[in-house]
Amino acid sequence: MKRILAFIITCSLSSLAMAQLKSPQEFLGYQIGTKITPHWKVLEYYKHVSTQVPNQVKYEQYGVSFEGRPMYVFFISSGKNISRLEDIRKSNLQIAGETKGSGTVRDMPAIIWMSNNAHGNETSSMESSMMTLYQLVNQQNSASQKQLENTLVIIDPCLNPDGTERYNNWQNGILGAKYHPDLYAREHSEPWPGGRVNHYYFDLNRDWAWQTQVESQQRMKIYNAWLPHIHIDFHEMGINAPYYFPPAAEPLHEVITPWQREFQTTIGQHNAKYFDQKGWLYFTKERFDLFYPSYGDTYPIYSGAIGMTYEKAGNSSAGLGVYTDQKDTLTLVDRAIQHHASGMNLVEIVSQNSSKVVEEFKSFYTKANSGELASFQSYIIKYEPNHESRIRSLLDLMDKNNIRYYTAEGTFKGLDYSTKKSTTYTAKTKDLVIPGNQPKAALVRVLFEPEAKLKDSVTYDITAWSMPYVYGLQGVASQTKVSGIKPYALEKVNNTIGNSFGYAIKWDGFSSAQLLASLLQKKISVKRSDYAFKLNGEDFPRGSLLVMSSTNKAQEIQKSLKELADKHSVKVYTISSGILEGAKDLGSSDVKTIKAPKVLMLAGEGQRALNVGEVWHYFDQQLQYPIILVHPKDIGRIKWSEIDVFIMPGGSYPFLNDKTQGENFANWLRAGGKVIALESAVAQLSAQSWVKLKPVKQDTTAKAKEDPLKPYADRERESLKEYTAGAIYKVDFDATHPLMYGNKEYYTLRQNGTLYQYYKDGAGWNVGYIHENALMSGFVGQHLSKQIKNGLVFGTESVGAGTIVYLVDNVLFRNFWDSGKLVMANAVFQVD
């Protein structure tokens, strides 16, 4: 009798809750898609549902965006599963081998994670997620209630709140009573920088592995604390494409398992049946590949999930409704409906295969922990004292991704990253060893293998990112399994700084540059030595820093130096004499004081937001040194006499061809200014009459000899001969030049074939250059590969009393290209 009463009470409470539960339309007061819903209001609806159906919905705030907006995930399942949520999470991590314990697949629901609005101007995903949430918990939907018995759905409504609100506020601020579908209407022309990117203009869908952005860092903590079995990332594409869902296009990385390939096809076929019934057009197996490791589909795949991207026509130009090329009206209502349908279809097919999904997840991690997913059984990063800063940065990246690393003894046979030849190496005490048999084995393989194999060279992103090249470290990829491993930890830097004649700091990594930036902002006088020297048996490379007690207030400098050096893990050495072994005396005019430069960059229409963001974030968050951002239209207002350094990331600079503005700029440069130009900005400067740098003239004879009769169907393949999405090249360089201080090896990411002629007769300095056979990793078309040789990638040129620093390749690419950060710091602080 008691059980019957309890059942009746439970049913009554459930009915009462459902009576109070509102649909999105009832709660918002409008149909989804007829207005653009603010981020805060979306969260309010999610919380409303959670309040009304607490036995089926829980939520957790996992972070705050840079601009202060809250970030949540919502857990939706049956009452039974929600009541044991933490047990499910712990058991799942045990299955993966991430934590100790014997996790069981019995009664384990398939965990589905849905990500929305990584790009803030792709509106339909966040809007549709409210519909999906409602239908999942709607008691009238018996199918979804049944599906939630063996699935746990986790929804992140908005990965990019700041970009989302930038777009939403703009749209809601200009829309009238009705939308206008003509593409030339202002509501289809989003202003710079657009809502796609986050606060610092970063594309969060390229940041999953690198985690340079605060939103990514916080999200990945909770993602890796759950390790879902299925991950779907909702996006939008151009307005004239219909809908994309899996299976993905080639190339697919070799580490992707047969099951991961097979089940994404099963999911796609299930979605196709529904789309066919509705008469909705779609495409599969095109354009969106699974190779680059830092996407919202690939990162989950390399973490054991079925990772997928779903793309609907829309994007920034779509608004509430827009005419396509076919004069059909693409509406936000329709876009949201189709994403909602895909979400519900996914839950349905996963529920039908729930046991298999969990079993295969377990199988993936069994293989990962046994080493079956590895192409190399271990990766050894050689420790050198002057590379400690770089190793600390690499450790930080691995910690963010839960990658395990150790120190180990033994002799390893393998491939040397620098020479690309077989070698035998005996590990030393501080060498870093990353085993290929661990839970994150697939991700380790993708990030560390010297070169990934491409089955198809038509790829959506860069094709090379091997960590030793990115960090400028030497290492060996070995087939030898590690044994006798021990925990790896570098000693915490804890400087003891007392009274002394002065202090010396090695310039051997980006952390030294961070310390310099902090000291200069404290108005502490810092000198540099352009000569290598010895001090008490320690070798100090060119560019090393010198802080003299005589030019600073002794007690203040000791306190600040210790605090800041410890913070950046930089060792400080005492100087007892003004005489340095192997270098000029400290009183020499050649030991120069480093000026705290005033740095400026244009940021606005005409600039590429992603490139501007890379520089902005580098200064603001990494170097932590002030940079002034000026709108291009206000360039005439700049007081050039107050500016020391002008940074020109890739973008458009029409002011160079304006007579008045161009002359003002050139006069400032001749008077002692410094320009740091990257990528396309280099070409625009080289076109100026007062610049000596000129591009390499490419040989076109090989093309002329080719058969002009080619099949039309091969046009895409033919274009690849002149193409690279991104490949790694070794850069030879002049180590005595300030631009390369602190570097022993340097590898650059080439995304085109542009090279410049070597300077002759003292016209400038040839600092970094690419010789023949310099390709280390990645795809380069057969014609283009013949052109990328014997040319300049880094150089400097004097213009009057001023200097131009040329960085033909992007040394700050997505701010994960770690070794490039020191090059940029050299350009700012070391190059005169």
N, C-alpha and C positions, 0 to 999 in steps of 0.2 A: 504493500500500500504506500509506504514511504517513497519507494522508487517511482511509483505512478504519479504521486503528488509532485515530486522533484521534476519529473519530466514535463508535467503540465505547467509548472511555474517557469521552467526554462523556456518552453515554447511561448508562453505569454510574454515573458520579458523580451524574447527575440522579436515577436510580433510588434510589441510596443516600440522597440528600437527602430524597426523597419518603417513604422508609421512616421517616425520623426526624421528618418534618413531622407535627405533631399538629393535629387539628381543634380548634376551640374547645372542644368538649365533652371531648375527651381531655386537653387542656391544663388546663382549669379544673376538671374533675372533676364537672361538672354541665351539663345542657342549657341553652343560651342561653335566658334568660327565666324560668328556675325560681329564679334568685337574681339579685340586683342586683350587678353586678360593679364593684368599686372602680376608680377611674380608673387607679391605678398598675398594677393587674393587667391592665387592657386594654392598656396600653402594653407590659407584659411579653410579652403574647401577640403583639403586632405585632412586637416585636424578635425573638421566637422564630422567627416566620415569615421575617423578614429574614435571620436567621442560617442558617436551613435552606435558603433559596432565594435566596442572595445575587446570583445572576445575574438575578433577576427583581424583586427588591425592594431598594430603597435608602430610607434615611430621613434627615431633617435636622431638627435642633432649631432652631426659628425664634424661640423666645421662652420667657419664664417669666411665669406669672400673678402677680398682685399678691401672693398668698399663697405664692409660691415654687414652684408646680407647673410642671413642664416642659411645653412645647407643641411638638408635632411634626407634620410632614407625611411621608407615606410614598408613595413612587413605585413603581408596579406596572406592568410592561409585559413585552414579550419581552426576551430576553437581548440582542438586537441594539439595541433602543431604550435599554435601561438602560445599555449600554456607551457610548452617545453622548448621555447625558442633558444635559450642559451644552451640547453643540452644538445640540440641539433647542431648548433655552431661548433661546439667543442668536439662532438663526435666527428663532424666533417673534417676538421683540422687533423684529428687523429687518423682518419682514413688516409689523408694526404701525407701523413708523416711529419707534419709541421709541429705537432706537439706530441708528447708521450701519451701512450694509452692505446687501447685496442678498440678503436672506433668500429662500429658495426653498420653495415648497409641495411640491416633489418629495420623496417619502419622509418628509414631515412627518406624524407620527401626529396624530390628533385628540386634543386634550388635555382630559380630563374631570376636573373637581375636585369631590370630594364632601365637603360640610361636615356635621358632626354635633355635636349637643349645644350649640348656641348658647344654648339654654335648658337649664339643668342638670337640671331635673326632667322633661324629655321623654326618658325613659330609652331608649326602643327604638332610637333612631338609633345611639348609640354601641355598644349591644349587637349590633345587626344588622350593623354595619360589620365586626365580626370574622368573621362568616359570609361576607360579601362578599369580604373579603381572602382567606380560605381558598379559596373557590371560584374566584377569579381565578387563583390559582397552582397549584391542584390539577391535577397532570398527567393525572389520570383524566378531567378535564373538557376534552375536546378542543375543544369549542366556545369556551370562554373562552381557551384557548391560542391559537386562531386569531384571535380578536378582539383580543388584545393585540399582534398583529403590526402592526396599524394604529391602535392607540389607546394612549395613556399615561394611566393612572388615577392621580390624586393624591388621597389620602384624608387629611383632617384628622380624627382620631378624636374630638376634643373641643375646641371653640372656647372653652368656659367651664369650665375645670377646677375653679375655686373654687365656683361654684354647683352643679356636678355633685356634688362631694364633700360639700357641705352637705346636699344631698338624699339622696345615697347613705348617708352616715353616719347620718342620721336614720332612714331606712327600715331599714337593717340593724341599727340599735340597738333597734328596737321590734318587729320581726317575730319570730314564734315558729316552731314546726316547720311550721305551715301558715298560709297567708294566709287572711284572712276577707273575702269579697267584698261584704259588706253595707256600703253607703256610709257608714253611721254609725260604722263601726269606726275606731279612731284612726289606722290606717295610711293612711286616705284623707283625713286632715285635716292637711295640712302646716303646721307652725308658721311664724310670721313670722321672717324676711322671705321665706322660700321659696327653693328652689334655682333658680328661673327666672333670677334676676339674678346678677350677678357680685359681687365683694367689696363694691363701693360701691353695690350695689343698682341697677345700670344694666342695661337690656335691650340686650344686645350685638347683637341683630338689628335695632336701630334706629341703630346706631353705625358702620356701614360707611363712610359718607362723612365723618362728623364726626370720628371717631377720637379721642374724648375719653378713652377708656379704654386702658390700657396693653396689654391683650390685643388690642384692635382695631389699635392702632398697629403692633404687631409683626407681626400677621397680614397686614395690608395691604402691608407691605413685601415679603413673599415672594409674596403674591398678584400684586402689580403687577410683580414681577420675572419672573413666568411668563405672565400674561394667558391663562388657559385659554380654550378655545373653548366649553366646556360647563360650567355650574356647577349643581349640584343641592344644595339646602339642605333637609335632613331635619328635620321638626318633628313635634309632636303638637298636637292640639286637644282639645276637650271629649269626654268619654267616650261621648256619644250620637251623635256624628257618625261616619260610616264611614271613608272615606279620600278625600283630595283629591289630584289631580295635574293638570297642565296639560291643555288651555290655560287661561290665566288669565282672570279676570273683567275687564270694563271697570271703570274707565278704564285704557287703556294709553297711555302718553305718546306723543305724535306722533313723537318721534325714533326709536322702535322700528321697525326696518326690516321690510319685507314678509317677508324670509327669517326673521327672528327670530320673527315671528308664525306663519309657516307651519311652521317646523320644531318649535316647541314643540307644535303641534297633531299633527304626525307622531309625535313622542315619546309624547304622551298617547294617541293611538289605538293605538300599539304596546303600551303598558302595559295599555290597556283590554282588548285581546284576551286577554292572560294572566289578568287579573282575572276576565273573563267565564268563561274555562275553569274557574277555581277556584270560581266562584260567589261572589266577594267583591264587596260593594257599594262604590260610590265615587261621587263627583260631580266635575264639572269646570265651568269658566266661572262660578263663583260665589265671592263673598266675597273671594278673594285677588286683588287687582288689581296692576298694574304701573305705579305712579305715583311715590309717595314715593321719593326717591333713595337712601335709606340702609339698605335691606333687603338681605338675602342673595340675593335674586333680581334686584332692580332695579339695584343697583350693578354686578353683573357684566354685565347687559344693556347698561347705559350705557358699559361698557368692552369691548363687542364680542362678548360671549359669548351663548349661549342660557342665560339665568338662570331658574331654576325653584324653586318651593317645593313640597315634598311633605309632606302632613300626614296623620298617622294618629291615630285616636281614642286618647286616653291622658291625658297631662298629669299634674299633681301628684296628682290624686285617684285615679289608676288603680292605683298600687302593682303588686303581682305579679298581681292579678286583682280585678275589681270587677264588680258587677251593673250593667248599664245600665238605662235606664227600661223596656226590654222584657224585663228579667230574663234577658237573655243574659249570659254571663260573658265579659268582655273580659280576656284574659290578656296578660301581657308576652311570652309565647311567641309568640302570634299576631301581636302588634304588630311584633315583631322579624322574623318570617317575611315579613310583607308589605313592610316597608321593604327587607329583603334582596332580595326578588323585584323590587322597583322598581329597585334599584340594578343588578342583573344585566340586567334588561330594557333599561335605559338604555345600558349598555355594548354590548349586542347591536345596538340600532338605530343607535347612533352609528357602530359599526364598519361596518355596512352602508352608511353614508353618509359614511364618513370623508373621502374626497377632496372631496366637496361641502362638508362642514363647514369644512375648511381653506380652500377656495377662497372661501367666503362670508365667513370671518373676514378674509381678505385684502381682499376687496371692501369690507367695512365700513370698514377703516382707510384704504383708498384714498379712499373718500368722505369720511371724517373729515378727512384731511389736505388734501383739495382744497376743503373748505368746504361740501360738498353736504349735510352733516347739520345745518348751522347755520341757525337762524331769524334770527339777527343775525350779521353778519360780524365784529364786534368789540365789546368792552365796555370802556369807558373809565371808570376810577375816578379822580375828581378828587383830587389831592393838596392837602391843607391842612396847615400845620404842626401845628395842634391835633388833627389826625386821624392823625398818624403812628403812634401806638400801635395804632389800629384797623387801619391798613394792614399793619403788621407781623403782626398776628394773622391777617389774611386771607392774607398771603403764606405763613404757616406752614401754613394749611389747604391751600393750593394745592400746596405742596411735598409734603405728605403724600399727595396724590392725583396727583402727577406732572403737574399742570397747568402749562402753559408761559405765561409772562407777560413783558412787555417794557416798555420805554419807546419812544415813537415820536412823530414830528412829523406835523403835518397837521391838516386840518379835517374834522370828522366831522358828518354829518347823522344824527340819530337821535332816539330817545325819551328824554326826561329822566325819570329815576326819580322825582324828587321831585314834579314837576308833572304827569307822565304826558302831556306835550304834546311835539310835535315841536320840535326845537331844532337849532341849528348851534353846534358847539363846536370851538375850536382847542386841541389838546393842548399841555400845558406840560411842562417838563423832567421833573418828578417824578411826572407823572400815570402811573397804572398802566394798561397796555393788555393785554387778554386776547384773543387772536385766536380767531375761530371755526373757523379751519382749522388743526388740530393733532391729534395722536393721540387726545387726550382730548376731542375736539370734542363728542361726545354728552353727556358729563358736564358740560362747560362750559355747553352750552346749557341743560341741566336746572337747574343751580345758579344761573345768572346771568340767564336771560331774565326780564323784569319780571313776566310772568304766563303760566303754562302753560295751555293749553287743555284743558278737561275734556269728553270726549265723554259721560261718565256721571258724575253727581255722587254716586253711592253709592260712597264710597271708604273704604278701611280705615284711613286715616291723614290727617294734615294735608295741606292742598292748596296751601300757599304757604311758600316758604323762600328767596326770591330774596336772594342774598348782600348786595347793597347795603343792603337793608332790615334784614337780620340784624345787620350790622355798623354801621349808622347812618352810611353813607357816601353821598356824592353821586356820581352818575355818569350815563353816557349809553350806551344800547344802540343800536348803529349798524349800518346796512347797508353801510357803507364798509369795504372791506378795508384792513388795515394794511399800510403799506410803510415801508421804512427803519427797521426795528425794531433796537433795541439791547438788550443785557442790562440787566435792571432790578435795582438793588440800592440799598437805603438805607444811608447811611453808618453804620458801626458806632459806637456811642456809647462814647467813651473820655474820661471827665471828668478834668479837671485841677483838683484841689481843694487850695488852699493856705490859709494863715491868712486869716481874714476875720471881719467883724462877724457875719455869718450867711450863710445859704444859702436860696435860693428854688427851689421845684419846682412846675412848672405842673400843675394838676389837670385833665388833658385826656384821660385814658384809663385803662383798667383797670391798665395798668402802673404808673401813679402810685399806685394803691391797693395794688398788690402791694409797692411800695417802702415805703409808709407802714406796712403790716403788718409788714414786716421790721424797720423802724426801731423800732417800738413794742416788738417782742419783744427788741430789743437794749437796751431801756430808754433810748432816746434821746428826749429831749423834743421834741415837734413841735407847732407852732402852725398855725392856719389863718387865712386872711383871708376874711371874708364879702363883701369888696369887691374888684372888679377893680382892678388897678393896673399901672403901668408901671415897668420897671426897665431902665435902660440901653437904652431903645428897644424892649424886648421887652414884649409884652402878656401879662399874667397873669390868667387868668379867676378868677371867684369860686371859693373853696374851695382855692386854691393853698396849698401847704405852706411853712412857714417853720421853719428849724432854726437856733436861735441859739447862737452859741459860748458866750455867757455862762451859758447854762443847761445846758451839756454839757461834758464834758471834751474840750478842743479837739483834741488829737492822736488820741484814740480815735474821735471823731466824723468826722474827716477820712478816716481809713482806712476806717471802716465805710460812710460815705456813698458814697465812691468805689466800693468793692467791690459794694455792693448796687445802687446806681444803674446801674452798668455792666451788672450781671447782668440788670436789668430793662429795659435800653435807655432809660433816663430821663436827660434832661439836667439838670444842676444849675447854677444861676446864683449868683454871689456877691452878697452885699448889703454895701454899704460904710457904710450909714447907717440909723438907726432911723426915718428919715422915708421914707415910700413915696408916690410920685406917684399921686394918685387914691384913696388908701385911708387908713385910720386908721394912726397911728404905731404902731410895733411894740410900744411900751409900753402902748398903749391896752387897756382892759379888754374891748374888742370884738374884739381879736385873741386868740382863745381857744386854750388848750392842749387838744390832742386826747388824751382819756383812752384808755388801752389797755383796752377793755372785756372783761369776762368773759362769754362767749357760751354759751348753753345751748339745746338742742333735745330734744324727746321723740323716741324712736326705739323702736318696738315695736308690739305688737298694737293695732290701731285706726288706726295711721298708714298712709298709702300709701307703701310701700317706695320706689317710684320717686321720689316727691317728697322723701322724707327723703334718699335717695341723692344727689339733685341738690345739696342744700344741703351735705351732708357732704363730697362730692367737691369742691365749690366752695371750701369753707374749707380742707380738708385738702391738696388737690393744686394748686389754682389760686391762691387767695389766700394759701395757706400760713400760716394763722392758726388757733390752737386753738379748737375748739368742743367742748363737753361734751355727750355723748349720754346721756340718762337714759331708762330704761324707764318707760312711762306708769304702771305699777303702783307705782313708787317716787316718784311726784310729791310725796307727803306728806313725803318725806325731804329734799327740796330745801331748802337754806339760802338762801332768797330774798334775804336781805340781802347775800349775796356775789355775786349775779348782776346784771349790768348790762343785758344784752340777751337776750330770749327770742324765738326764731324759731319761727313756727308755719307750716310748709308745709301744703299741702292734706292733709286727713286728718280724723279725728274727735277731738274734745276734750270728752269727757263731764265732765271735772273742772270745767268752767265752770259746770255746773249742780249740782255738789255744794256744799252750803252751806259747809262748812269750807274745802275746798280752793279754792273759788271766791272766798271772802272773803280768804284768805291771798294769793291771786294779785292780786286787786284792790287790796289794801292795799299790796303791793309796788309795783304800778304807780303808785299815788297818791303813794308816797314817793319816786318818781324813776326807776322802772324804764322800760325801753323794750321794746315789743313790735313785732315785724315780722311781719305776717300776710299770707299769700298765699292766693289762690284761695278754696277753700271755708272756710278758717279765718276769712276776712273776714266771711262770712255768719254764722258762729257767734258772732263777737264783736259784730256789729251787732245780734244778738238780745238782748244784755245790757242791762239797764235803765240802766246807768251809761255807755253808749256813745251818742253822738249820730248816728253814721252810719246812714243808712237806704237801702234799695234803691229804685231807680226803679220807680214803679208803671207797668206796661205797659198800653197801650190795647188793650182786647179787642173794640172795636166792629167792627173790620174782620173779625175771625173770625166774629162774630155774623151778619154780613150774607152770609156764604158759604152756598152751597147745601148743606144738610145731607145730601142724597142723593148718595152717592159710591159708586163700584164697590169692592167688597171687594178686587179684584185690584190696585187702585191704592193700597193702604194704605201700602206702603213709600214710594212716590213722594210721597204726601200728607205723611208724617212729615218729609220733607226740607225742607218749608217752614219748619220750626222748628229747623233743624239747621245746624251747621257743624262740620266735623272740625277746622278750624283755618285761619283766614284772617288776613291782615295788614292792620292799620289804622294810620293815622297818628295819633299822639298830639300834641295841642297841650299845651303845658305852661308853667308859670311858671319861667322860667330863673333867677330870683333865689332860688328856694327851694333849700335845701341838698340835697334829695332828687334834684334834676336837675342839680347842678353837673357841669360837664364835658361836657354834652350840647348839641349844636346842633340835631339832629333825633332823633326817636325814633319807632320803629315797634313796635307790639306784636302778639303773636300771640293772637288771640281764639279761644277754643274753646267759647264759649257766649255767651249774650246778656246776662249779668249786668252791670248798671251800677248806680252809686249816685248818690243825689241830691247836688247841689251843697250845700256848707255855706253857711249864711247867718248873718249877724250875728256873725261871729267865732267860730262854734262849732268851726271847724277850718279847715284850709288845703286849698283845691282846687289840687292840684299838677299832675296830668295828667288830661286829659279828651278825650273823643271828640266831635267836632262832626259835623254832617251831611256826607255825601259823603266820608267818611274812609276808605272801603275802598280799599286799594291793590292787593291780589292775593288770589286764592283764592275758594272757593265759600262762599256764605252763602245759606240758604233765603230765599225771597221775603218771608215774614212776619218772620223773624228780622232780615233786613237793615233793615227799617223800624224795628226797635226799637233797633238799635245806633247810637244818636246821642244827643248832648246829655246825657252822663252822665260820672261820675267813674270813673277807673281807678286813679289814684294820689292818695293824700291822707294827711294827718297830722291827729291830734287829740290835744289835751292832756287828760289825766285826772289832776287834781291836779298834782303836780310831774312826772308821768311823761308819756310820749308813746307813741301807737300810730301805726305806719306801715302804711298799707294799700296792698298791691300786689294788685289784683284779678286781674290776669293774672300768669302765671308768668314772671318775668323770667329764670329760670334753666332754661328748658325744654330738657331733655336736655343741658344745659350747652354747647350750641352757639349759643345765642342771645347772641351776643357783647356787644351793646350793653347787655343787661340786667345784665351783671356789674358795670358801673360803678354802675348804679342800686342794686344790692344793697350795694355797698361804701359808697355814700353813706348808705344807711339805717343801716348799722352804725356808721360813723365820723363822718359829717358832720351828720346830723340830731340836734339836741339834744332 
